[in-house]
Amino acid sequence: MYIGMVEDCCCDYETVNKLNTEVLHPLLQDLVRTSFYRYFKVKLWCDCPFWPDDGMCRLRDCSVCECPESEFPEPFKKPLSKDNPVCQEGKPQGAVDRTVDTRAFTGWTVTDNPWTSDDETDNAEMTYVNLLPNPERYTGYIGPSARRIWDAIYSENCPKYASEHSCQEEKILYKLVSGLHSSISVHIASDYLLDEARNLWGQNLTLLYDRVLRYPDRVRNLYFTFLFVLRAVTKAENYLVEAEYDTGKDNVIEDLKTKSLMKQLVSDPKTRAACPLPFDEAKLWKGQRGPELKQQIQKQFRNISAIMDCVGCEKCRLWGKLQTLGLGTALKILFTVNGEVSLRHNLELQRNEVIALMNLLNRLSESVKFVHEMSPVAESIAGDGTTKPNHNRT
């Protein structure tokens, strides 16, 4: 049980858990199921810019399932050529239908995010994926290839700075990545293949304890990342409330529902009263080193974003790219435009960025809820803690 303020945030654990359970989680669950938020545009091609990929997961659940072109909202799509792309190292079960975004609609932009590496305007290599039949879960993607991804992220781009030698800005990148890593581990543990022969899925609470709960900093960083992303969403309130959520003439009622859910989420009076400022970004980038630090951390996060192309499992790559884009969008909202007044006039977001941002917030919300509810059971299963800590996270 965690008590007191979430480190470097402006909200306590008890308030976060209460708000998430009563307000945020139910709204987010409804929001990500709407036609607007269930489709994500992504490059699933397999070119790793850093090393030849040698990792393959062993389950069919690793590949992203194909979806018929007729399923996507009309404003989202335009058919491409009939040539089948080579993806998942040529395995046909890894291929997905490839459709493109034909237009940006009111309030959205097609310019790239300075915090992430993907060129979103390069539509020829993009495909739309329905996220609902492709959940983030255990895929069997393990071993040296999976470890190399996280090793590269932490050792080359996101070192755990010694507290006495680091400033607040340098710590934040590590905490964000650690929080995201914890969330991914929680989702693997919450939807795990318990018996492959019987295709039996369920919760693996021992894994939850071994990978997350036994390390208090990982839990703290999960809550920190959740509040950081929540702050970005609430800061962009005016933009998100006024934006268009058009998915075609057949979905007018659902599109109005999407707009209503978004307004409820960013303007909820309970959230405003209990946790009006989840994270205070105004205290960062001060002093002479401010601009230099921002450029340095922006470059490091772009590298982390690029590493997602090296993930050997297609479904893991899908969720890795979505969540790093979502985190990059949060960074863009909080740190690219300075000041609330300037934000209203200068913030420009892609449709895909907003889809990634809200799906990331939902993933983090699910993880916080699962950790809060299942920690006592997982810790009782772990017993007296006789298992030796394993610091290798994969």
C-alpha positions, 0 to 999 in steps of 0.5 A: 500500500502506497501512501503520501504524495506521488514523487515529483507530482501534485497528487497523493496515491489515495486520491489517484486510486479513487479518481481512477477507479470512479472517474477516469478508468470507466470513461477511458474504457468507453472512449477507446472503444469508439470508432475514432479511437480504436484505429491507429495508423502505424508503420509495421515494416520491419527495418531496424535502424540499429541492428539486424533483428533476430528475435521472433516470438513463438505465438500466433498471438504475436502477429497483428490480425488482419482487418477488412478495409470496409471496417475502417471509417471512410474519412480515415482511408484510401486503398493502396496498391494490391502488392502485399508488404513483407512484414514480420520477416515475410510470415503471411500471418503477420501482414495487415491491410494497409490503408492511408489517411486521406485528409487531416480534418478540422483542428488536426495537423499533418506535421511531425512530432519533434519528440518522436522518430516516425514520419507520419506524413509518409503514408505509403508505408502506413496501415490502420490497425483495429486495436480492439482485436489486438490487445496488449498481452503476453505474446511469447516475445522473450529472450535476448532479442526482447532484452536487447530492446530494453537494454538499448533504451536504458543504457544508451538513451535513458540511464538511471542518473545518480540522484546527487549528480542529476537535475529534475529534467534528467530524472524525468525521462528515466521515470517516464520510461520506467513507468511505461515499462512497468505498465507493459509488464502489468498488462503481460501479467494481467493477460497471460497464456497460462496453458498453451495447449488449452489456450487458457488465458488469465492473470499471472500474479507471480509475474506481476510481483516478480517484475513490478511489485517487488520493486517500489520504484517501478510502482512509483514510476508507473503512478508518476507516468500516469499523472504526467500523461493525465496532466498533458491531457488536461492541459490540452483540454480546450484543443481536445474538446473543440476538435472534430471526431468525424468517422463518417456519415454512418457514425454521427451519433457515436462521434457525438458520444466520442466528443461528449466522453472527451469533454467529460474526461478532461473537464470532470469536476471531481478530478479538478477538485481533488487533483487540479494539477497532476504534474507541474511542468512549469518548474522545469527547463529553468536556468541557463541549461534549460534549452540545452537539456530540452534538446538533449532529452528530446534527442534521447526520446527520439532514439527510444522511439526509433528503437521500436522498429527493432522489436521482433514481435509485430504486436509488441511493436504495434503497442510499443510504437503507439505508446511511445508516440502517446508519450511523445505527444504528452511531452510535446503538449507539456514542453514544446509550447510554453504557457497556457495562453500560447498553448491555445494558439500554437498547439497542433496535434495529428489525429494519430497523436491524439489516438495514441495519447488517449490509448496510452492514458487508458493503458496506464489507467488499467495498469494503475487499477490492476496494481491497486486491486491485485497487489495484496493478493500478489504479495500474499502469493509471493509469501515471505519473499524468499525468491531472490530479486531479479533485476533483469526486466524483459 
